[in-house]
Amino acid sequence: MPEYNIMYILGGFAIYAVGALLMIIAYRYGELSVLQPINSMSYVFSAIIAVFILHERMSLINIIGIFFIVSGVIFIGVSSR
């Protein structure tokens, strides 16, 4: 079983808590139909981190999926009031 540095785990929880708090504040002032798709951008950021920092390989279907997520968020953001 690999050993995990407790500081990395606590740091991850802290970053998650800040993100969750910011989303709760955003839900209070924004439209759910706009904010929820923006929340799906976390998958895009995770993929970017995986490629550039962890040197993961992405297939064409992954790249197409990321393109559709980003396109959808842009279309929803532009069409909101």
Jmol script that loads the backbone (N, CA, C; Angstrom):
load data "model"
ATOM      1  N   MET A   1       0.847  -1.178   0.000  1.00  0.00           N
ATOM      2  CA  MET A   1       0.000   0.000   0.000  1.00  0.00           C
ATOM      3  C   MET A   1       0.893   1.241   0.000  1.00  0.00           C
ATOM      4  N   PRO A   2       0.655   2.154  -0.922  1.00  0.00           N
ATOM      5  CA  PRO A   2       1.510   3.350  -0.972  1.00  0.00           C
ATOM      6  C   PRO A   2       1.235   4.276   0.205  1.00  0.00           C
ATOM      7  N   GLU A   3       2.291   4.952   0.608  1.00  0.00           N
ATOM      8  CA  GLU A   3       2.150   5.919   1.686  1.00  0.00           C
ATOM      9  C   GLU A   3       1.779   7.276   1.090  1.00  0.00           C
ATOM     10  N   TYR A   4       0.805   7.899   1.689  1.00  0.00           N
ATOM     11  CA  TYR A   4       0.371   9.206   1.236  1.00  0.00           C
ATOM     12  C   TYR A   4       0.784  10.245   2.266  1.00  0.00           C
ATOM     13  N   ASN A   5       1.295  11.346   1.765  1.00  0.00           N
ATOM     14  CA  ASN A   5       1.654  12.444   2.646  1.00  0.00           C
ATOM     15  C   ASN A   5       0.362  13.108   3.112  1.00  0.00           C
ATOM     16  N   ILE A   6       0.168  13.192   4.402  1.00  0.00           N
ATOM     17  CA  ILE A   6      -1.063  13.733   4.974  1.00  0.00           C
ATOM     18  C   ILE A   6      -1.283  15.185   4.559  1.00  0.00           C
ATOM     19  N   MET A   7      -0.202  15.912   4.299  1.00  0.00           N
ATOM     20  CA  MET A   7      -0.347  17.311   3.883  1.00  0.00           C
ATOM     21  C   MET A   7      -0.983  17.408   2.499  1.00  0.00           C
ATOM     22  N   TYR A   8      -0.655  16.480   1.598  1.00  0.00           N
ATOM     23  CA  TYR A   8      -1.291  16.475   0.279  1.00  0.00           C
ATOM     24  C   TYR A   8      -2.785  16.178   0.398  1.00  0.00           C
ATOM     25  N   ILE A   9      -3.123  15.258   1.262  1.00  0.00           N
ATOM     26  CA  ILE A   9      -4.529  14.912   1.447  1.00  0.00           C
ATOM     27  C   ILE A   9      -5.290  16.079   2.048  1.00  0.00           C
ATOM     28  N   LEU A  10      -4.738  16.686   3.094  1.00  0.00           N
ATOM     29  CA  LEU A  10      -5.403  17.839   3.707  1.00  0.00           C
ATOM     30  C   LEU A  10      -5.463  19.028   2.748  1.00  0.00           C
ATOM     31  N   GLY A  11      -4.412  19.213   1.955  1.00  0.00           N
ATOM     32  CA  GLY A  11      -4.431  20.282   0.956  1.00  0.00           C
ATOM     33  C   GLY A  11      -5.514  20.061  -0.088  1.00  0.00           C
ATOM     34  N   GLY A  12      -5.678  18.819  -0.503  1.00  0.00           N
ATOM     35  CA  GLY A  12      -6.741  18.494  -1.457  1.00  0.00           C
ATOM     36  C   GLY A  12      -8.121  18.770  -0.886  1.00  0.00           C
ATOM     37  N   PHE A  13      -8.329  18.385   0.377  1.00  0.00           N
ATOM     38  CA  PHE A  13      -9.608  18.675   1.026  1.00  0.00           C
ATOM     39  C   PHE A  13      -9.841  20.178   1.149  1.00  0.00           C
ATOM     40  N   ALA A  14      -8.796  20.926   1.464  1.00  0.00           N
ATOM     41  CA  ALA A  14      -8.928  22.379   1.610  1.00  0.00           C
ATOM     42  C   ALA A  14      -9.290  23.027   0.279  1.00  0.00           C
ATOM     43  N   ILE A  15      -8.641  22.601  -0.792  1.00  0.00           N
ATOM     44  CA  ILE A  15      -8.961  23.156  -2.112  1.00  0.00           C
ATOM     45  C   ILE A  15     -10.387  22.805  -2.512  1.00  0.00           C
ATOM     46  N   TYR A  16     -10.800  21.576  -2.226  1.00  0.00           N
ATOM     47  CA  TYR A  16     -12.172  21.169  -2.524  1.00  0.00           C
ATOM     48  C   TYR A  16     -13.167  22.005  -1.722  1.00  0.00           C
ATOM     49  N   ALA A  17     -12.874  22.255  -0.453  1.00  0.00           N
ATOM     50  CA  ALA A  17     -13.773  23.032   0.395  1.00  0.00           C
ATOM     51  C   ALA A  17     -13.914  24.462  -0.122  1.00  0.00           C
ATOM     52  N   VAL A  18     -12.814  25.061  -0.553  1.00  0.00           N
ATOM     53  CA  VAL A  18     -12.876  26.419  -1.109  1.00  0.00           C
ATOM     54  C   VAL A  18     -13.717  26.430  -2.383  1.00  0.00           C
ATOM     55  N   GLY A  19     -13.507  25.440  -3.240  1.00  0.00           N
ATOM     56  CA  GLY A  19     -14.289  25.356  -4.467  1.00  0.00           C
ATOM     57  C   GLY A  19     -15.769  25.164  -4.192  1.00  0.00           C
ATOM     58  N   ALA A  20     -16.096  24.311  -3.217  1.00  0.00           N
ATOM     59  CA  ALA A  20     -17.499  24.088  -2.867  1.00  0.00           C
ATOM     60  C   ALA A  20     -18.132  25.354  -2.293  1.00  0.00           C
ATOM     61  N   LEU A  21     -17.391  26.072  -1.467  1.00  0.00           N
ATOM     62  CA  LEU A  21     -17.901  27.320  -0.894  1.00  0.00           C
ATOM     63  C   LEU A  21     -18.152  28.356  -1.989  1.00  0.00           C
ATOM     64  N   LEU A  22     -17.223  28.457  -2.934  1.00  0.00           N
ATOM     65  CA  LEU A  22     -17.418  29.401  -4.034  1.00  0.00           C
ATOM     66  C   LEU A  22     -18.620  29.027  -4.893  1.00  0.00           C
ATOM     67  N   MET A  23     -18.856  27.729  -5.099  1.00  0.00           N
ATOM     68  CA  MET A  23     -20.022  27.311  -5.879  1.00  0.00           C
ATOM     69  C   MET A  23     -21.318  27.617  -5.131  1.00  0.00           C
ATOM     70  N   ILE A  24     -21.326  27.447  -3.817  1.00  0.00           N
ATOM     71  CA  ILE A  24     -22.527  27.779  -3.038  1.00  0.00           C
ATOM     72  C   ILE A  24     -22.831  29.267  -3.152  1.00  0.00           C
ATOM     73  N   ILE A  25     -21.799  30.093  -3.070  1.00  0.00           N
ATOM     74  CA  ILE A  25     -21.998  31.541  -3.223  1.00  0.00           C
ATOM     75  C   ILE A  25     -22.485  31.869  -4.630  1.00  0.00           C
ATOM     76  N   ALA A  26     -21.902  31.215  -5.631  1.00  0.00           N
ATOM     77  CA  ALA A  26     -22.318  31.464  -7.019  1.00  0.00           C
ATOM     78  C   ALA A  26     -23.765  31.039  -7.234  1.00  0.00           C
ATOM     79  N   TYR A  27     -24.186  29.908  -6.649  1.00  0.00           N
ATOM     80  CA  TYR A  27     -25.570  29.464  -6.797  1.00  0.00           C
ATOM     81  C   TYR A  27     -26.542  30.442  -6.168  1.00  0.00           C
ATOM     82  N   ARG A  28     -26.084  31.159  -5.164  1.00  0.00           N
ATOM     83  CA  ARG A  28     -26.970  32.124  -4.527  1.00  0.00           C
ATOM     84  C   ARG A  28     -27.269  33.318  -5.445  1.00  0.00           C
ATOM     85  N   TYR A  29     -26.289  33.717  -6.241  1.00  0.00           N
ATOM     86  CA  TYR A  29     -26.445  34.918  -7.048  1.00  0.00           C
ATOM     87  C   TYR A  29     -26.630  34.649  -8.539  1.00  0.00           C
ATOM     88  N   GLY A  30     -26.385  33.455  -8.989  1.00  0.00           N
ATOM     89  CA  GLY A  30     -26.445  33.170 -10.414  1.00  0.00           C
ATOM     90  C   GLY A  30     -27.585  32.244 -10.777  1.00  0.00           C
ATOM     91  N   GLU A  31     -27.688  31.965 -12.061  1.00  0.00           N
ATOM     92  CA  GLU A  31     -28.712  31.064 -12.562  1.00  0.00           C
ATOM     93  C   GLU A  31     -28.175  29.634 -12.562  1.00  0.00           C
ATOM     94  N   LEU A  32     -28.968  28.714 -12.071  1.00  0.00           N
ATOM     95  CA  LEU A  32     -28.558  27.319 -12.006  1.00  0.00           C
ATOM     96  C   LEU A  32     -28.308  26.760 -13.402  1.00  0.00           C
ATOM     97  N   SER A  33     -29.121  27.164 -14.371  1.00  0.00           N
ATOM     98  CA  SER A  33     -28.978  26.643 -15.735  1.00  0.00           C
ATOM     99  C   SER A  33     -27.670  27.087 -16.384  1.00  0.00           C
ATOM    100  N   VAL A  34     -27.041  28.106 -15.866  1.00  0.00           N
ATOM    101  CA  VAL A  34     -25.748  28.564 -16.379  1.00  0.00           C
ATOM    102  C   VAL A  34     -24.608  28.003 -15.521  1.00  0.00           C
ATOM    103  N   LEU A  35     -24.780  28.007 -14.220  1.00  0.00           N
ATOM    104  CA  LEU A  35     -23.700  27.617 -13.319  1.00  0.00           C
ATOM    105  C   LEU A  35     -23.407  26.125 -13.332  1.00  0.00           C
ATOM    106  N   GLN A  36     -24.422  25.290 -13.480  1.00  0.00           N
ATOM    107  CA  GLN A  36     -24.181  23.854 -13.448  1.00  0.00           C
ATOM    108  C   GLN A  36     -23.327  23.384 -14.626  1.00  0.00           C
ATOM    109  N   PRO A  37     -23.571  23.856 -15.853  1.00  0.00           N
ATOM    110  CA  PRO A  37     -22.655  23.474 -16.932  1.00  0.00           C
ATOM    111  C   PRO A  37     -21.230  23.998 -16.723  1.00  0.00           C
ATOM    112  N   ILE A  38     -21.093  25.158 -16.137  1.00  0.00           N
ATOM    113  CA  ILE A  38     -19.756  25.673 -15.850  1.00  0.00           C
ATOM    114  C   ILE A  38     -19.055  24.759 -14.846  1.00  0.00           C
ATOM    115  N   ASN A  39     -19.816  24.166 -13.952  1.00  0.00           N
ATOM    116  CA  ASN A  39     -19.259  23.226 -12.987  1.00  0.00           C
ATOM    117  C   ASN A  39     -18.642  22.013 -13.690  1.00  0.00           C
ATOM    118  N   SER A  40     -19.155  21.662 -14.873  1.00  0.00           N
ATOM    119  CA  SER A  40     -18.600  20.519 -15.608  1.00  0.00           C
ATOM    120  C   SER A  40     -17.222  20.826 -16.199  1.00  0.00           C
ATOM    121  N   MET A  41     -16.804  22.071 -16.149  1.00  0.00           N
ATOM    122  CA  MET A  41     -15.465  22.419 -16.629  1.00  0.00           C
ATOM    123  C   MET A  41     -14.380  21.801 -15.744  1.00  0.00           C
ATOM    124  N   SER A  42     -14.743  21.323 -14.569  1.00  0.00           N
ATOM    125  CA  SER A  42     -13.745  20.670 -13.719  1.00  0.00           C
ATOM    126  C   SER A  42     -13.157  19.443 -14.417  1.00  0.00           C
ATOM    127  N   TYR A  43     -13.953  18.766 -15.253  1.00  0.00           N
ATOM    128  CA  TYR A  43     -13.432  17.630 -16.007  1.00  0.00           C
ATOM    129  C   TYR A  43     -12.380  18.085 -17.018  1.00  0.00           C
ATOM    130  N   VAL A  44     -12.607  19.229 -17.614  1.00  0.00           N
ATOM    131  CA  VAL A  44     -11.647  19.767 -18.582  1.00  0.00           C
ATOM    132  C   VAL A  44     -10.348  20.138 -17.876  1.00  0.00           C
ATOM    133  N   PHE A  45     -10.450  20.809 -16.733  1.00  0.00           N
ATOM    134  CA  PHE A  45      -9.250  21.192 -15.991  1.00  0.00           C
ATOM    135  C   PHE A  45      -8.482  19.960 -15.514  1.00  0.00           C
ATOM    136  N   SER A  46      -9.211  18.933 -15.091  1.00  0.00           N
ATOM    137  CA  SER A  46      -8.556  17.689 -14.668  1.00  0.00           C
ATOM    138  C   SER A  46      -7.802  17.043 -15.823  1.00  0.00           C
ATOM    139  N   ALA A  47      -8.400  17.068 -17.007  1.00  0.00           N
ATOM    140  CA  ALA A  47      -7.747  16.489 -18.180  1.00  0.00           C
ATOM    141  C   ALA A  47      -6.496  17.280 -18.554  1.00  0.00           C
ATOM    142  N   ILE A  48      -6.576  18.598 -18.469  1.00  0.00           N
ATOM    143  CA  ILE A  48      -5.416  19.436 -18.791  1.00  0.00           C
ATOM    144  C   ILE A  48      -4.281  19.171 -17.802  1.00  0.00           C
ATOM    145  N   ILE A  49      -4.613  19.070 -16.524  1.00  0.00           N
ATOM    146  CA  ILE A  49      -3.595  18.767 -15.519  1.00  0.00           C
ATOM    147  C   ILE A  49      -2.988  17.394 -15.774  1.00  0.00           C
ATOM    148  N   ALA A  50      -3.833  16.432 -16.119  1.00  0.00           N
ATOM    149  CA  ALA A  50      -3.338  15.072 -16.372  1.00  0.00           C
ATOM    150  C   ALA A  50      -2.377  15.034 -17.546  1.00  0.00           C
ATOM    151  N   VAL A  51      -2.655  15.810 -18.586  1.00  0.00           N
ATOM    152  CA  VAL A  51      -1.804  15.791 -19.774  1.00  0.00           C
ATOM    153  C   VAL A  51      -0.494  16.527 -19.532  1.00  0.00           C
ATOM    154  N   PHE A  52      -0.574  17.731 -19.003  1.00  0.00           N
ATOM    155  CA  PHE A  52       0.619  18.562 -18.913  1.00  0.00           C
ATOM    156  C   PHE A  52       1.479  18.294 -17.677  1.00  0.00           C
ATOM    157  N   ILE A  53       0.887  17.887 -16.587  1.00  0.00           N
ATOM    158  CA  ILE A  53       1.662  17.666 -15.372  1.00  0.00           C
ATOM    159  C   ILE A  53       1.974  16.182 -15.174  1.00  0.00           C
ATOM    160  N   LEU A  54       0.982  15.326 -15.394  1.00  0.00           N
ATOM    161  CA  LEU A  54       1.174  13.891 -15.155  1.00  0.00           C
ATOM    162  C   LEU A  54       1.564  13.120 -16.411  1.00  0.00           C
ATOM    163  N   HIS A  55       1.626  13.814 -17.538  1.00  0.00           N
ATOM    164  CA  HIS A  55       2.049  13.235 -18.819  1.00  0.00           C
ATOM    165  C   HIS A  55       1.163  12.058 -19.260  1.00  0.00           C
ATOM    166  N   GLU A  56      -0.137  12.198 -19.042  1.00  0.00           N
ATOM    167  CA  GLU A  56      -1.096  11.201 -19.509  1.00  0.00           C
ATOM    168  C   GLU A  56      -1.319  11.386 -21.006  1.00  0.00           C
ATOM    169  N   ARG A  57      -1.757  10.327 -21.652  1.00  0.00           N
ATOM    170  CA  ARG A  57      -2.088  10.405 -23.079  1.00  0.00           C
ATOM    171  C   ARG A  57      -3.595  10.478 -23.221  1.00  0.00           C
ATOM    172  N   MET A  58      -4.050  11.263 -24.182  1.00  0.00           N
ATOM    173  CA  MET A  58      -5.487  11.397 -24.431  1.00  0.00           C
ATOM    174  C   MET A  58      -5.809  10.854 -25.804  1.00  0.00           C
ATOM    175  N   SER A  59      -6.937  10.165 -25.879  1.00  0.00           N
ATOM    176  CA  SER A  59      -7.373   9.641 -27.164  1.00  0.00           C
ATOM    177  C   SER A  59      -8.172  10.718 -27.896  1.00  0.00           C
ATOM    178  N   LEU A  60      -8.438  10.457 -29.158  1.00  0.00           N
ATOM    179  CA  LEU A  60      -9.212  11.403 -29.963  1.00  0.00           C
ATOM    180  C   LEU A  60     -10.611  11.586 -29.393  1.00  0.00           C
ATOM    181  N   ILE A  61     -11.212  10.525 -28.888  1.00  0.00           N
ATOM    182  CA  ILE A  61     -12.557  10.635 -28.333  1.00  0.00           C
ATOM    183  C   ILE A  61     -12.564  11.513 -27.081  1.00  0.00           C
ATOM    184  N   ASN A  62     -11.493  11.473 -26.282  1.00  0.00           N
ATOM    185  CA  ASN A  62     -11.388  12.361 -25.116  1.00  0.00           C
ATOM    186  C   ASN A  62     -11.290  13.820 -25.543  1.00  0.00           C
ATOM    187  N   ILE A  63     -10.500  14.081 -26.565  1.00  0.00           N
ATOM    188  CA  ILE A  63     -10.341  15.451 -27.059  1.00  0.00           C
ATOM    189  C   ILE A  63     -11.658  15.971 -27.621  1.00  0.00           C
ATOM    190  N   ILE A  64     -12.375  15.131 -28.351  1.00  0.00           N
ATOM    191  CA  ILE A  64     -13.683  15.531 -28.896  1.00  0.00           C
ATOM    192  C   ILE A  64     -14.658  15.814 -27.755  1.00  0.00           C
ATOM    193  N   GLY A  65     -14.646  14.976 -26.714  1.00  0.00           N
ATOM    194  CA  GLY A  65     -15.518  15.198 -25.562  1.00  0.00           C
ATOM    195  C   GLY A  65     -15.226  16.507 -24.864  1.00  0.00           C
ATOM    196  N   ILE A  66     -13.952  16.823 -24.686  1.00  0.00           N
ATOM    197  CA  ILE A  66     -13.569  18.095 -24.077  1.00  0.00           C
ATOM    198  C   ILE A  66     -14.025  19.259 -24.942  1.00  0.00           C
ATOM    199  N   PHE A  67     -13.892  19.111 -26.254  1.00  0.00           N
ATOM    200  CA  PHE A  67     -14.360  20.155 -27.170  1.00  0.00           C
ATOM    201  C   PHE A  67     -15.858  20.403 -26.990  1.00  0.00           C
ATOM    202  N   PHE A  68     -16.651  19.330 -26.880  1.00  0.00           N
ATOM    203  CA  PHE A  68     -18.095  19.490 -26.708  1.00  0.00           C
ATOM    204  C   PHE A  68     -18.440  20.123 -25.361  1.00  0.00           C
ATOM    205  N   ILE A  69     -17.725  19.763 -24.305  1.00  0.00           N
ATOM    206  CA  ILE A  69     -17.978  20.372 -22.996  1.00  0.00           C
ATOM    207  C   ILE A  69     -17.704  21.873 -23.051  1.00  0.00           C
ATOM    208  N   VAL A  70     -16.550  22.251 -23.592  1.00  0.00           N
ATOM    209  CA  VAL A  70     -16.185  23.671 -23.659  1.00  0.00           C
ATOM    210  C   VAL A  70     -17.156  24.426 -24.567  1.00  0.00           C
ATOM    211  N   SER A  71     -17.512  23.840 -25.699  1.00  0.00           N
ATOM    212  CA  SER A  71     -18.463  24.490 -26.614  1.00  0.00           C
ATOM    213  C   SER A  71     -19.818  24.690 -25.949  1.00  0.00           C
ATOM    214  N   GLY A  72     -20.289  23.682 -25.237  1.00  0.00           N
ATOM    215  CA  GLY A  72     -21.575  23.803 -24.557  1.00  0.00           C
ATOM    216  C   GLY A  72     -21.569  24.879 -23.494  1.00  0.00           C
ATOM    217  N   VAL A  73     -20.499  24.952 -22.726  1.00  0.00           N
ATOM    218  CA  VAL A  73     -20.403  25.979 -21.690  1.00  0.00           C
ATOM    219  C   VAL A  73     -20.372  27.369 -22.325  1.00  0.00           C
ATOM    220  N   ILE A  74     -19.657  27.502 -23.434  1.00  0.00           N
ATOM    221  CA  ILE A  74     -19.609  28.799 -24.117  1.00  0.00           C
ATOM    222  C   ILE A  74     -20.980  29.186 -24.642  1.00  0.00           C
ATOM    223  N   PHE A  75     -21.677  28.246 -25.282  1.00  0.00           N
ATOM    224  CA  PHE A  75     -23.015  28.551 -25.824  1.00  0.00           C
ATOM    225  C   PHE A  75     -23.991  28.917 -24.712  1.00  0.00           C
ATOM    226  N   ILE A  76     -23.961  28.210 -23.608  1.00  0.00           N
ATOM    227  CA  ILE A  76     -24.870  28.509 -22.501  1.00  0.00           C
ATOM    228  C   ILE A  76     -24.507  29.844 -21.871  1.00  0.00           C
ATOM    229  N   GLY A  77     -23.217  30.115 -21.703  1.00  0.00           N
ATOM    230  CA  GLY A  77     -22.796  31.390 -21.124  1.00  0.00           C
ATOM    231  C   GLY A  77     -23.167  32.581 -21.979  1.00  0.00           C
ATOM    232  N   VAL A  78     -23.046  32.439 -23.300  1.00  0.00           N
ATOM    233  CA  VAL A  78     -23.382  33.536 -24.198  1.00  0.00           C
ATOM    234  C   VAL A  78     -24.901  33.766 -24.229  1.00  0.00           C
ATOM    235  N   SER A  79     -25.680  32.695 -24.140  1.00  0.00           N
ATOM    236  CA  SER A  79     -27.127  32.827 -24.257  1.00  0.00           C
ATOM    237  C   SER A  79     -27.813  33.236 -22.953  1.00  0.00           C
ATOM    238  N   SER A  80     -27.068  33.268 -21.842  1.00  0.00           N
ATOM    239  CA  SER A  80     -27.700  33.659 -20.577  1.00  0.00           C
ATOM    240  C   SER A  80     -27.872  35.167 -20.533  1.00  0.00           C
ATOM    241  N   ARG A  81     -28.699  35.594 -19.626  1.00  0.00           N
ATOM    242  CA  ARG A  81     -28.983  37.026 -19.523  1.00  0.00           C
ATOM    243  C   ARG A  81     -27.911  37.783 -18.811  1.00  0.00           C
TER     244      ARG A  81
END
end "model"
wireframe off; spacefill off
backbone 0.3
color backbone group
